[in-house]
Amino acid sequence: MASAARGRKLTVVSVAYPFATVTADPVGGAEQVLAHIDRALVAAGHRSIVIAPDRSSVAGELRAVAAVGEAIDDALRERVHEQVRTRLREAIARDRPDVVHVHGVDFASYLPPPGPPLVATLHLPLDWYPAAALFPTRPGTWLHPVSSDQASSAPPGAALGAPIENGVDLTVVAARKRRFALALGRVCPEKGLDDAIDASKRAGSSLLIAGAVFPYPEHRRFFAERIVPRLDRCRRWIGPVEGRRKKRLLAQARCVLVASKARETSSLVAMEAIAAGTPVVAYRTGALPEIVEHGRTGFIVDGVEAMAAACTQVDRIDG
């Protein structure tokens, strides 16, 4: 592929998770990686076609599926998947792509028939995927994890290639450090924002909580029952942030709290914080110990009490 890229213009079809809008700087890690690839392809003179929800903003050509603003159930999921299958068939027939790159946890539901090479980047814990998705029968299909820890959890015989690690934009916004901690990400039970709030209270630290609540009933319930009651004058919800504002907050924060309760496959938030010179206090889960160097770029901890204690020690970290 690299030699082909040097010799001619490529056409790449990227397929987003069809229930999350792609923007220049999305909340979701999968969408953020797709956005980086889309911009890089266009900047290098290649053709980038992106299948994503309506109202997405991409550098290449958007082939939209209906944006979802309602609660997501099985019937809605199947309707959207059928739209993705249709857009893929159209793009393969009309644009003859050199490669299709899929990013959603549901990619097995809309794999196209045999044809162009297809790469699936596995952004989430492998046990979140349908078991059959890790054993594709479609010829010319490659699955790549995003960290060594994630790859180590694969079931025997899974058709995985070598890990291709995520990366982030290293452009940093200069900002004076302030006294707040920051928690940033999707609002859902596995991201542990409730633990981050509790840790900040025990540490006597103010906290800004930023993110998006997707239209899943369990996510909305989690926000209403586990986040809103914990908010107060010093622990504030500020909603989604992106672009320059996000970079400024990352640079200003004393530390960034990553209290994920899932086996993280990577953490763009942790990478962005470290790039901004801000210590990360993270749970010892999944690939986070691969990203955060304990005692040097932050602290790896176990539980709310240890996170609170580490919050009082972050000034020892040299940004």
Phi, psi and chi 1 to 4 in degrees:
 res  aa     phi    psi   chi1   chi2   chi3   chi4
   1 MET       -  -38.7 -174.6   63.7   71.2      -
   2 ALA   -63.2  -43.1      -      -      -      -
   3 SER   -67.2  -35.4   59.5      -      -      -
   4 ALA   -63.9  -40.3      -      -      -      -
   5 ALA   -62.3  -33.7      -      -      -      -
   6 ARG   -72.3  -27.7  -73.6 -166.9  -66.5  -90.5
   7 GLY   -96.6  -23.1      -      -      -      -
   8 ARG  -156.1  170.1   63.9 -175.5  177.5   87.3
   9 LYS   -79.5  130.3  178.7  178.4  179.0 -180.0
  10 LEU   -97.1  153.6  -64.0  174.5      -      -
  11 THR  -115.8  119.4  -63.7      -      -      -
  12 VAL  -120.2  127.1  177.7      -      -      -
  13 VAL  -101.2  116.2  173.2      -      -      -
  14 SER  -102.3  133.2  -62.5      -      -      -
  15 VAL  -114.7  113.8 -175.1      -      -      -
  16 ALA   -78.4  160.6      -      -      -      -
  17 TYR   -58.7  121.0  177.8   55.7      -      -
  18 PRO   -75.0    5.0   25.1  -32.9      -      -
  19 PHE  -114.7   13.5  -57.8   96.2      -      -
  20 ALA  -136.9  121.9      -      -      -      -
  21 THR   -67.5  140.1  -57.3      -      -      -
  22 VAL   -95.2  128.7  176.2      -      -      -
  23 THR  -128.3 -177.2   63.9      -      -      -
  24 ALA   -62.3  -29.0      -      -      -      -
  25 ASP  -145.5   75.5 -174.3   15.6      -      -
  26 PRO   -73.0  166.4   -6.9   21.2      -      -
  27 VAL   -72.1  -45.9  171.0      -      -      -
  28 GLY   -73.0  141.6      -      -      -      -
  29 GLY   -63.5  -42.3      -      -      -      -
  30 ALA   -61.0  -42.9      -      -      -      -
  31 GLU   -67.0  -35.5  -67.3   74.2   47.2      -
  32 GLN   -66.7  -42.5 -169.9  169.8  -22.6      -
  33 VAL   -63.6  -44.6  169.4      -      -      -
  34 LEU   -59.3  -43.4 -174.0  154.7      -      -
  35 ALA   -61.6  -40.6      -      -      -      -
  36 HIS   -61.9  -44.9  -78.3  -48.8      -      -
  37 ILE   -65.0  -43.6  -66.7  171.5      -      -
  38 ASP   -57.2  -47.9  168.8   52.3      -      -
  39 ARG   -65.1  -40.0  -71.8 -163.8  -63.7  -89.2
  40 ALA   -66.5  -39.5      -      -      -      -
  41 LEU   -60.7  -48.0  -74.5  167.7      -      -
  42 VAL   -63.4  -42.8  171.9      -      -      -
  43 ALA   -62.7  -30.5      -      -      -      -
  44 ALA   -86.8    1.7      -      -      -      -
  45 GLY    90.0   10.7      -      -      -      -
  46 HIS   -92.5  170.5  -57.9  -63.4      -      -
  47 ARG   -99.1  123.1 -173.3 -179.6 -176.7 -163.1
  48 SER  -115.1  119.5  174.9      -      -      -
  49 ILE  -113.5  127.2  -62.2  168.1      -      -
  50 VAL  -119.3  122.0  179.1      -      -      -
  51 ILE   -95.3  114.2  -62.3  173.3      -      -
  52 ALA  -157.3  167.7      -      -      -      -
  53 PRO   -59.6  148.6  -25.8   35.6      -      -
  54 ASP   -53.1  147.5 -166.5   18.4      -      -
  55 ARG    78.8    4.8  -62.4 -166.5  -61.5  -86.1
  56 SER   -70.0  154.6  -69.0      -      -      -
  57 SER  -121.8  116.1  175.6      -      -      -
  58 VAL  -130.1  160.4  -58.4      -      -      -
  59 ALA   -78.9  -31.4      -      -      -      -
  60 GLY   -90.5 -139.0      -      -      -      -
  61 GLU  -104.0  124.5  -53.5  165.9   35.0      -
  62 LEU   -89.2  126.2  176.5   64.1      -      -
  63 ARG  -111.5  100.0  -54.5  -74.6  172.2   81.8
  64 ALA   -85.5  146.7      -      -      -      -
  65 VAL  -112.0  164.9  -60.6      -      -      -
  66 ALA   -62.3  129.9      -      -      -      -
  67 ALA   -69.3  143.8      -      -      -      -
  68 VAL  -105.2  120.7  175.0      -      -      -
  69 GLY  -119.9    1.2      -      -      -      -
  70 GLU  -109.1  173.0   55.8 -167.5  -75.1      -
  71 ALA   -60.6  137.3      -      -      -      -
  72 ILE   -92.4  117.9  -61.5  170.8      -      -
  73 ASP  -122.8 -179.0   56.9   20.2      -      -
  74 ASP   -62.8  -39.2  -70.5  -17.3      -      -
  75 ALA   -65.6  -43.9      -      -      -      -
  76 LEU   -65.0  -41.3  175.5   60.7      -      -
  77 ARG   -59.1  -42.5 -169.3  173.5  -75.6  108.5
  78 GLU   -68.0  -37.1  176.8   50.2   36.8      -
  79 ARG   -63.1  -42.7  -70.1 -161.5  -58.7  -87.8
  80 VAL   -68.7  -40.9  173.1      -      -      -
  81 HIS   -60.1  -38.6  -74.5  168.3      -      -
  82 GLU   -64.4  -36.5  180.0   54.7   36.1      -
  83 GLN   -63.3  -41.6  -69.1 -176.3   43.0      -
  84 VAL   -63.5  -44.3  176.6      -      -      -
  85 ARG   -58.1  -41.2  -71.6 -169.7  -76.3  -92.9
  86 THR   -64.6  -46.3  -61.0      -      -      -
  87 ARG   -62.3  -38.2  -63.9  -68.9  179.1  -90.6
  88 LEU   -66.1  -45.8 -101.0  175.6      -      -
  89 ARG   -58.3  -44.1  -73.1 -164.9  -60.4  -92.4
  90 GLU   -62.5  -44.9  -66.6  169.8  -11.8      -
  91 ALA   -66.7  -40.7      -      -      -      -
  92 ILE   -66.7  -41.1  -69.9  170.5      -      -
  93 ALA   -71.4  -40.1      -      -      -      -
  94 ARG   -90.1  -38.9 -178.3  171.6   61.4 -167.1
  95 ASP  -104.0  -10.7  -55.9  -65.2      -      -
  96 ARG    46.3   63.6  -58.9 -179.8   64.6   82.7
  97 PRO   -66.3  151.2   25.9  -36.1      -      -
  98 ASP   -76.2  -28.8  -64.7  -80.7      -      -
  99 VAL  -157.2  146.9   64.8      -      -      -
 100 VAL  -110.3  133.4  174.3      -      -      -
 101 HIS  -124.0  114.1 -170.9  177.3      -      -
 102 VAL  -107.7  147.4  -63.2      -      -      -
 103 HIS  -125.7  -13.0  -67.5  -94.5      -      -
 104 GLY   -84.0  152.2      -      -      -      -
 105 VAL   -64.3  -19.3   66.3      -      -      -
 106 ASP   -99.5   18.2   53.2   -3.2      -      -
 107 PHE   -57.2  -30.8   75.0   88.1      -      -
 108 ALA   -65.2  -18.7      -      -      -      -
 109 SER   -77.3  -14.6  -60.9      -      -      -
 110 TYR  -137.2   29.0   39.3   79.7      -      -
 111 LEU   -59.4  132.4  -80.4  177.7      -      -
 112 PRO   -77.0  167.5   29.2  -35.2      -      -
 113 PRO   -62.1  168.1  -18.5   30.3      -      -
 114 PRO   -50.8  138.8  -28.1   36.1      -      -
 115 GLY   174.5 -123.4      -      -      -      -
 116 PRO   -66.3  154.4   24.7  -34.7      -      -
 117 PRO   -56.1  144.1  -20.3   31.1      -      -
 118 LEU  -130.5  130.7 -177.3  142.6      -      -
 119 VAL  -112.7  129.4  175.2      -      -      -
 120 ALA  -111.3  117.6      -      -      -      -
 121 THR   -87.5  125.1  -66.9      -      -      -
 122 LEU   -95.1   97.3  -53.6  175.3      -      -
 123 HIS   -84.8  -16.9  -65.3  -82.8      -      -
 124 LEU  -116.0  167.1  -62.8  174.1      -      -
 125 PRO   -51.8  138.1  -28.7   37.0      -      -
 126 LEU   -63.8  -28.3  -63.5 -177.5      -      -
 127 ASP   -78.4    0.6   58.7    2.2      -      -
 128 TRP   -85.3  -14.3  -67.9   16.5      -      -
 129 TYR   -87.7  148.3  -67.4   84.8      -      -
 130 PRO   -56.0  139.2  -21.9   31.7      -      -
 131 ALA   -53.9  -39.4      -      -      -      -
 132 ALA   -67.3  -23.0      -      -      -      -
 133 ALA   -63.2  -28.2      -      -      -      -
 134 LEU   -85.2    1.0  -57.1 -177.5      -      -
 135 PHE  -131.7   61.0  -60.1   86.4      -      -
 136 PRO   -66.4  142.2   26.2  -35.2      -      -
 137 THR   -98.9  -10.7   58.3      -      -      -
 138 ARG   -67.7  126.9  178.7 -171.5 -177.6  -84.8
 139 PRO   -62.7  149.5  -18.4   30.5      -      -
 140 GLY    69.9   34.5      -      -      -      -
 141 THR  -118.1  126.6  -61.4      -      -      -
 142 TRP  -121.5  133.2  -74.4  -91.4      -      -
 143 LEU  -111.6  131.0  -47.2 -176.7      -      -
 144 HIS  -128.5  124.6  -76.2  -82.7      -      -
 145 PRO   -74.5  172.7   26.7  -31.5      -      -
 146 VAL  -113.8    3.8  -64.2      -      -      -
 147 SER  -159.8  160.2   66.6      -      -      -
 148 SER   -65.3  -39.4  -63.0      -      -      -
 149 ASP   -61.8  -44.3  179.8   84.0      -      -
 150 GLN   -61.0  -45.2 -177.0 -166.0   26.2      -
 151 ALA   -61.2  -34.2      -      -      -      -
 152 SER   -67.2  -15.2   72.4      -      -      -
 153 SER   -94.7    4.9   68.4      -      -      -
 154 ALA   -68.4  143.1      -      -      -      -
 155 PRO   -68.4  154.3   22.6  -31.4      -      -
 156 PRO   -55.3  132.6  -23.7   33.7      -      -
 157 GLY    84.5   -1.6      -      -      -      -
 158 ALA   -60.9  141.8      -      -      -      -
 159 ALA   -85.1   63.9      -      -      -      -
 160 LEU  -102.4  139.3  -93.7   61.1      -      -
 161 GLY   -86.3 -172.2      -      -      -      -
 162 ALA   -68.8  150.9      -      -      -      -
 163 PRO   -61.4  138.1  -21.7   32.8      -      -
 164 ILE  -117.3  105.4  -60.7  175.4      -      -
 165 GLU   -72.6  150.5  -64.6 -179.5   -5.9      -
 166 ASN   -72.0  164.4  -71.5  -28.6      -      -
 167 GLY  -145.2  170.6      -      -      -      -
 168 VAL  -134.5  161.9  -63.8      -      -      -
 169 ASP   -68.8  125.0  178.8    5.6      -      -
 170 LEU   -89.7    3.8  -64.4  178.9      -      -
 171 THR   -66.6  124.6  -55.7      -      -      -
 172 VAL  -113.6  138.4  175.3      -      -      -
 173 VAL   -90.2  121.9  173.3      -      -      -
 174 ALA   -67.1  131.6      -      -      -      -
 175 ALA  -156.8  147.2      -      -      -      -
 176 ARG   -77.1  137.6 -179.6  177.4  -61.7  176.6
 177 LYS   -63.7  139.9  -76.9  -66.9 -179.2 -168.8
 178 ARG  -120.9 -178.4  -64.0  171.0   60.5 -177.6
 179 ARG   -97.3    8.6  -59.5  -53.7  -62.4  171.0
 180 PHE   -94.2  151.4   64.2   84.9      -      -
 181 ALA   -92.4  162.1      -      -      -      -
 182 LEU  -132.2  136.0  177.4   66.9      -      -
 183 ALA  -124.0  130.2      -      -      -      -
 184 LEU  -140.8  129.7  173.4   66.0      -      -
 185 GLY   155.3 -176.1      -      -      -      -
 186 ARG   -62.8  144.1  -73.6 -175.8  -63.8  112.6
 187 VAL   -94.5  103.1  179.0      -      -      -
 188 CYS  -159.9  160.4   52.3      -      -      -
 189 PRO   -55.6  -39.4  -27.4   35.4      -      -
 190 GLU   -71.7  -16.4   63.0  -92.7   19.2      -
 191 LYS   -83.5  -11.7  -70.8  -60.7 -178.5 -178.6
 192 GLY    69.1   27.8      -      -      -      -
 193 LEU   -63.7  -26.4  -66.9  176.7      -      -
 194 ASP   -65.5  -39.5   49.5  -14.5      -      -
 195 ASP   -65.7  -38.7  -82.8   15.0      -      -
 196 ALA   -61.2  -40.3      -      -      -      -
 197 ILE   -65.2  -46.0  -64.1  171.9      -      -
 198 ASP   -62.0  -40.9  -69.8  -11.9      -      -
 199 ALA   -64.4  -40.2      -      -      -      -
 200 SER   -65.2  -37.5   73.9      -      -      -
 201 LYS   -64.1  -44.2  -73.4 -176.0  177.8 -179.4
 202 ARG   -67.9  -29.0  -64.1 -177.9 -169.6 -168.1
 203 ALA   -85.3   -7.0      -      -      -      -
 204 GLY    68.8   30.2      -      -      -      -
 205 SER  -108.9  142.7  171.2      -      -      -
 206 SER   -74.0  155.7   59.7      -      -      -
 207 LEU  -143.7  133.7  177.9   71.2      -      -
 208 LEU  -104.3  131.3  -63.1 -178.9      -      -
 209 ILE  -114.0  119.9  -50.3  104.1      -      -
 210 ALA  -124.9  142.5      -      -      -      -
 211 GLY   166.2 -169.9      -      -      -      -
 212 ALA  -128.4  145.7      -      -      -      -
 213 VAL  -105.4  112.2 -175.2      -      -      -
 214 PHE   -79.5  159.3  -74.7   91.6      -      -
 215 PRO   -80.3   50.2   29.1  -35.3      -      -
 216 TYR  -101.2  135.0  -62.9   99.3      -      -
 217 PRO   -54.3  -40.3  -27.1   35.1      -      -
 218 GLU   -69.5  -30.5   62.7  -89.9   27.7      -
 219 HIS   -70.9  -44.4  -69.1 -167.0      -      -
 220 ARG   -64.3  -39.4  -70.6  173.5  168.2  170.0
 221 ARG   -65.4  -42.5 -174.8  165.6   54.6 -109.9
 222 PHE   -59.3  -44.7  174.1   77.6      -      -
 223 PHE   -62.2  -45.0  179.7   68.4      -      -
 224 ALA   -69.5  -36.7      -      -      -      -
 225 GLU   -97.3  -28.5  -63.8  177.8   -1.2      -
 226 ARG  -112.1  -20.7  -59.5  -73.7  -63.8  172.8
 227 ILE  -103.3  -56.5  -59.5  -59.7      -      -
 228 VAL   -54.9  -45.1  172.6      -      -      -
 229 PRO   -64.8  -18.7  -22.4   34.6      -      -
 230 ARG   -89.1  -10.6  -75.6  172.3  157.6   78.1
 231 LEU   -75.0  147.8  -58.1  177.4      -      -
 232 ASP  -155.5 -165.4   56.0   30.9      -      -
 233 ARG   -62.5  -28.6 -174.0  172.6   59.7   85.7
 234 CYS  -102.3  -12.3  -65.3      -      -      -
 235 ARG  -119.3  102.0  -97.8   64.7   52.5  176.9
 236 ARG  -117.6  139.4  -64.3 -167.8  -65.3  119.2
 237 TRP   -90.8  127.1  165.6 -106.2      -      -
 238 ILE  -119.7    4.0   60.0  174.4      -      -
 239 GLY    75.5 -168.6      -      -      -      -
 240 PRO   -65.6  143.1  -17.4   30.2      -      -
 241 VAL  -132.8  149.5  -65.7      -      -      -
 242 GLU  -155.1  172.3   60.4 -178.6   22.2      -
 243 GLY    60.1 -140.3      -      -      -      -
 244 ARG   -62.9  -34.7 -170.2  172.6 -179.5   83.8
 245 ARG   -63.8  -42.5 -175.3 -172.8  179.6 -156.6
 246 LYS   -63.7  -44.4 -177.4  176.8   79.4  169.0
 247 LYS   -61.5  -38.7  -73.9 -179.0  175.6  -67.2
 248 ARG   -66.5  -43.3 -177.1 -179.5  -62.5  109.3
 249 LEU   -62.8  -41.2  -74.8  169.7      -      -
 250 LEU   -62.5  -38.2  -74.9  165.4      -      -
 251 ALA   -74.3  -32.0      -      -      -      -
 252 GLN   -78.9  -28.4  -71.3  174.7  -29.9      -
 253 ALA   -65.2  145.2      -      -      -      -
 254 ARG   -64.2  -38.7  -73.1 -176.2   64.5 -120.0
 255 CYS  -161.8  163.2   61.2      -      -      -
 256 VAL  -116.4  130.5  169.0      -      -      -
 257 LEU   -99.4  125.4  -53.3 -175.1      -      -
 258 VAL  -121.6   92.6 -177.9      -      -      -
 259 ALA  -102.3   40.6      -      -      -      -
 260 SER   -62.9  136.6 -179.7      -      -      -
 261 LYS  -100.1   -5.6  -60.3  171.9 -175.0  177.7
 262 ALA   -92.9  165.1      -      -      -      -
 263 ARG   -79.0   91.8 -175.8  169.4  179.9  169.1
 264 GLU   -61.7  131.3  -73.0  -70.6  -26.5      -
 265 THR   -82.2  -22.6   59.7      -      -      -
 266 SER  -169.2 -175.0 -178.3      -      -      -
 267 SER  -159.8   98.7  176.0      -      -      -
 268 LEU   -64.8  -34.3  -64.9  179.7      -      -
 269 VAL   -60.7  -46.1  168.9      -      -      -
 270 ALA   -63.1  -42.1      -      -      -      -
 271 MET   -62.1  -44.0  -66.8  178.5 -174.0      -
 272 GLU   -65.3  -39.0  -71.0  173.8  -40.1      -
 273 ALA   -64.3  -46.5      -      -      -      -
 274 ILE   -62.2  -40.4  -67.3  167.2      -      -
 275 ALA   -61.5  -29.9      -      -      -      -
 276 ALA   -85.8    0.8      -      -      -      -
 277 GLY    78.9   24.6      -      -      -      -
 278 THR  -111.3  126.8  -62.8      -      -      -
 279 PRO   -61.9  148.4  -17.9   29.9      -      -
 280 VAL  -114.8  130.0  175.4      -      -      -
 281 VAL  -108.8  113.1 -178.0      -      -      -
 282 ALA  -131.1  150.8      -      -      -      -
 283 TYR   -70.0  154.0  -82.7  178.1      -      -
 284 ARG   -82.8   76.2 -168.5 -171.7  -46.7  -84.5
 285 THR  -138.5  134.8  178.2      -      -      -
 286 GLY    58.0 -131.3      -      -      -      -
 287 ALA   -85.6   -0.2      -      -      -      -
 288 LEU   -58.6  -39.4  -77.8  165.1      -      -
 289 PRO   -66.4  -16.5  -24.7   35.7      -      -
 290 GLU   -76.1  -23.5  -63.4  178.3   19.8      -
 291 ILE   -98.9  -44.6  -63.1  167.6      -      -
 292 VAL   -95.3  119.4 -179.0      -      -      -
 293 GLU   -87.9  108.8 -173.4  174.8  -12.2      -
 294 HIS   -56.8  125.8 -175.3   75.9      -      -
 295 GLY    85.9   -9.9      -      -      -      -
 296 ARG  -118.1  -48.2 -175.3  165.0 -177.0  -96.6
 297 THR  -112.1    4.1   59.8      -      -      -
 298 GLY   158.8 -155.6      -      -      -      -
 299 PHE  -136.5  138.2  -61.9  103.9      -      -
 300 ILE  -100.6  125.8  -64.0  -65.3      -      -
 301 VAL  -133.7  169.3  -60.1      -      -      -
 302 ASP  -125.3  104.9  -61.0  -65.9      -      -
 303 GLY    93.8  168.6      -      -      -      -
 304 VAL   -63.8  -44.9  171.1      -      -      -
 305 GLU   -60.8  -43.7  -68.2  -72.3   -7.2      -
 306 ALA   -68.4  -34.8      -      -      -      -
 307 MET   -65.8  -41.5  177.9  165.3  -80.3      -
 308 ALA   -62.0  -44.2      -      -      -      -
 309 ALA   -62.3  -41.1      -      -      -      -
 310 ALA   -66.0  -31.5      -      -      -      -
 311 CYS   -60.4  -28.8  -75.7      -      -      -
 312 THR   -83.4   -5.4   67.7      -      -      -
 313 GLN  -112.0   -0.3  -58.8  -64.0  -45.5      -
 314 VAL   -67.3  -21.4  -67.3      -      -      -
 315 ASP   -67.4  -11.8  -68.2  -21.7      -      -
 316 ARG   -75.4  -17.6  -65.9  164.8   39.1 -163.9
 317 ILE   -82.1  129.1  -59.1  -66.8      -      -
 318 ASP   -86.4  109.7 -177.3   -8.5      -      -
 319 GLY   -62.6      -      -      -      -      -
